[in-house]
Amino acid sequence: MSMPVIRRVALLYADDTAQAALPRIKAALQSARDVVHVVVGCIGAAALAAHGVPLPGRALHAAASADAVLVAIGEPHASTSAAVVGLREELGFTRRFAENELARMWLSESGVRGCFTVGLLPAGLAAVALALEYVLGDVEAADALRASNRLEATAAAVQRAVVL
């Protein structure tokens, strides 16, 4: 009998909008075939308000020991941008892979660890799908999340068209 693989994810939120999205992001991560241990913390504007610094040591430590770092950002803020850049530089996430407003991805030089920014949901779930696929190694869970996200986006577009 093989031992389950345990993956560590640091889920850092930058503001109240992002904090409200955490249950949905965590649920998407839990769809992975491996056991996913999620550590939640704050960064940027939320950390500045709570701790007086945009990149607290606890968040940096959680990110340093994680396989994947997801930074949920609801609203842009200068302290959040600076904290994300500092986090990436401190932990060696130097290889930019995806550049989309709602789903950005940087990998470590080894390509084994990744840092992802998650924008407003549901479109921001594209970053969670990237984490599932490229760092957690679960293509099936990533594809299922993408398919679910496309259905949700289509339903929302139809609903908006009906209201107009």
C-alpha positions as CSV (number, residue, x, y, z in Angstrom):
1,M,0.0,0.0,0.0
2,S,1.5,3.3,-1.0
3,M,1.6,6.3,1.2
4,P,-0.5,9.3,0.0
5,V,1.4,12.3,-1.3
6,I,0.9,15.4,0.8
7,R,1.2,18.7,-1.1
8,R,1.5,22.0,0.8
9,V,-0.2,25.1,-0.5
10,A,0.2,28.6,1.0
11,L,-3.0,30.5,0.3
12,L,-2.4,34.2,0.9
13,Y,-5.2,36.8,0.6
14,A,-4.6,40.5,0.0
15,D,-8.0,42.1,0.9
16,D,-11.5,41.5,2.0
17,T,-12.7,40.5,-1.5
18,A,-10.0,37.9,-1.8
19,Q,-10.6,36.6,1.7
20,A,-14.3,36.0,0.8
21,A,-13.1,33.9,-2.1
22,L,-11.0,31.6,0.0
23,P,-13.6,28.8,0.6
24,R,-14.1,28.5,-3.2
25,I,-10.3,28.4,-3.8
26,K,-9.7,25.8,-1.1
27,A,-12.5,23.6,-2.4
28,A,-10.9,23.7,-5.9
29,L,-7.6,22.7,-4.4
30,Q,-9.1,19.9,-2.4
31,S,-10.2,18.3,-5.7
32,A,-6.6,17.2,-6.4
33,R,-5.9,13.5,-6.2
34,D,-3.2,14.1,-3.6
35,V,-3.8,15.2,-0.1
36,V,-3.5,19.0,-0.1
37,H,-2.6,20.8,3.2
38,V,-3.6,24.5,2.9
39,V,-2.1,27.2,5.1
40,V,-4.0,30.5,5.0
41,G,-2.3,33.9,5.6
42,C,-2.5,37.5,4.6
43,I,-0.3,39.6,2.4
44,G,-0.3,43.1,1.0
45,A,-3.1,45.5,2.0
46,A,-4.7,42.9,4.4
47,A,-1.4,42.2,6.1
48,L,-0.6,45.9,6.3
49,A,-3.9,46.5,8.1
50,A,-3.5,43.5,10.4
51,H,0.2,43.4,11.1
52,G,1.6,46.8,10.0
53,V,3.8,45.2,7.2
54,P,2.8,44.1,3.7
55,L,4.8,40.8,3.9
56,P,4.7,39.4,7.4
57,G,7.2,36.7,8.5
58,R,4.4,34.1,8.9
59,A,3.3,34.5,5.3
60,L,6.8,34.3,4.0
61,H,7.5,31.2,6.1
62,A,4.3,29.5,4.9
63,A,5.2,30.3,1.3
64,A,8.8,29.1,1.7
65,S,7.6,25.7,2.9
66,A,4.9,25.3,0.3
67,D,4.9,23.5,-3.0
68,A,2.5,26.1,-4.4
69,V,1.8,29.7,-3.3
70,L,-1.5,31.2,-4.3
71,V,-2.0,34.9,-3.7
72,A,-5.7,35.9,-3.9
73,I,-6.1,39.5,-4.9
74,G,-9.5,41.2,-5.1
75,E,-8.6,44.9,-5.6
76,P,-5.3,46.3,-6.8
77,H,-3.2,48.0,-4.1
78,A,0.4,49.3,-4.2
79,S,1.4,47.5,-1.0
80,T,0.0,44.2,-2.4
81,S,2.0,44.6,-5.6
82,A,5.2,45.3,-3.7
83,A,4.6,42.4,-1.3
84,V,4.0,39.9,-4.2
85,V,7.2,41.1,-6.0
86,G,9.1,40.8,-2.7
87,L,7.7,37.3,-2.1
88,R,8.7,36.2,-5.6
89,E,12.2,37.6,-5.3
90,E,12.8,36.2,-1.8
91,L,11.7,32.7,-2.7
92,G,13.2,32.5,-6.2
93,F,10.1,32.5,-8.3
94,T,11.8,34.0,-11.4
95,R,10.5,32.2,-14.4
96,R,7.3,33.8,-15.6
97,F,5.0,31.3,-17.3
98,A,1.6,32.8,-17.7
99,E,0.7,36.5,-17.9
100,N,-3.0,37.0,-17.7
101,E,-4.7,39.7,-15.7
102,L,-6.6,37.2,-13.5
103,A,-4.1,34.3,-13.5
104,R,-0.4,34.9,-13.4
105,M,2.2,32.1,-12.8
106,W,5.9,32.1,-11.9
107,L,8.0,29.0,-11.4
108,S,11.2,28.4,-9.4
109,E,14.3,27.8,-11.4
110,S,13.8,24.1,-10.9
111,G,10.2,24.3,-12.1
112,V,9.1,22.3,-9.1
113,R,7.5,25.1,-7.1
114,G,5.1,27.8,-8.3
115,C,3.7,31.2,-7.3
116,F,0.3,32.1,-8.7
117,T,-1.8,35.3,-8.4
118,V,-5.6,34.6,-8.3
119,G,-7.7,37.5,-9.5
120,L,-11.5,38.0,-9.1
121,L,-13.5,34.8,-9.3
122,P,-14.7,33.0,-11.3
123,A,-12.0,33.9,-13.9
124,G,-9.3,33.8,-11.3
125,L,-9.8,30.1,-10.9
126,A,-7.6,29.8,-14.0
127,A,-4.7,30.3,-11.7
128,V,-5.9,27.5,-9.4
129,A,-6.1,25.2,-12.4
130,L,-2.5,26.2,-13.3
131,A,-1.4,25.3,-9.8
132,L,-3.3,22.0,-9.9
133,E,-1.7,21.1,-13.3
134,Y,1.9,22.3,-13.1
135,V,2.8,22.1,-9.4
136,L,0.4,19.6,-7.9
137,G,0.6,17.4,-11.0
138,D,-3.1,16.7,-11.4
139,V,-4.1,17.4,-15.0
140,E,-7.5,15.8,-14.5
141,A,-8.5,18.1,-11.6
142,A,-7.2,21.1,-13.5
143,D,-9.2,20.2,-16.6
144,A,-12.3,19.6,-14.5
145,L,-11.9,23.0,-12.9
146,R,-11.5,24.7,-16.2
147,A,-14.6,22.9,-17.6
148,S,-16.6,23.9,-14.6
149,N,-15.4,27.5,-14.8
150,R,-16.3,27.7,-18.5
151,L,-19.8,26.5,-17.7
152,E,-20.2,29.0,-15.0
153,A,-18.9,31.8,-17.2
154,T,-21.3,30.8,-20.0
155,A,-24.3,30.7,-17.5
156,A,-23.4,34.1,-16.2
157,A,-23.2,35.5,-19.7
158,V,-26.6,34.1,-20.6
159,Q,-28.1,35.5,-17.4
160,R,-26.7,38.9,-18.2
161,A,-28.1,38.7,-21.7
162,V,-31.5,37.8,-20.4
163,V,-31.5,40.8,-18.0
164,L,-30.6,43.2,-20.8
